[in-house]
Amino acid sequence: MSTAVSQIDEVKTTPWSGGRSPFNVEYGKLMMWFFLLSDAFTFSSLLISYGSLRFAANGVWPAADKVFQSVPGLLESGAPLVFVGLMTFILIMSSVTMVLAVEAGHRNDKKQVTYWMIATVIGGLMFLGCQALEWHHLYSEGFWWGSTPAVDELGKFFREGGTEAVRHMTAQEFANLFFTITGFHGFHVFTGVIINIIITINVLLGTYEKRGSYLMVEKVGLYWHFVDLVWVFVFTFFYLV
């Protein structure tokens, strides 16, 4: 009997045994990956729709450097992509602070986890505040769901080409998709901020310290990094291309 057991153990530890199973992942983390995968499909379908409509417009589309050239509260024009660049920097830095929170969790350092989680929450709130300012400015320019700037103002957002009717139509498509996609992303950021606040409170209460694991911080970190990654694609589609 002992010989049989030793033979089984030997088989398990040979170089050809396959090693650790790739599916040996904590249940909650696996479910988070499934959720993020399904969410990626949703964002992909929205961005593909945007790309298809823009391609079909044959170049008659609002120019990013003309639409996004303000710094709300400071400059009305003349600073193309400066404000959204600041927004992007804030969100990327919040992803860095989340990485540091997860790393501190691996060391069971409650103080550092708390510090970096609070920094992540602040970064998320700053991004949402910037997005609200940008939406307000575009609304004041005439862009919104179902509405576009007046005909005499519309031309300044385009490059050469296209009749007024075509420009009005593409401006409407641009506005509808911009507010839908950035709004959907903003909702994800807002949700992430709320979850991060809840996790931070639990860290302060010592919940994860008692469990002996800060795995929940790592799970919410996956969500936060996904939100940041999606913004990279949104930024590319709307502001750069």
Beta strands, then each sheet from edge to edge (+ up, - down):
end
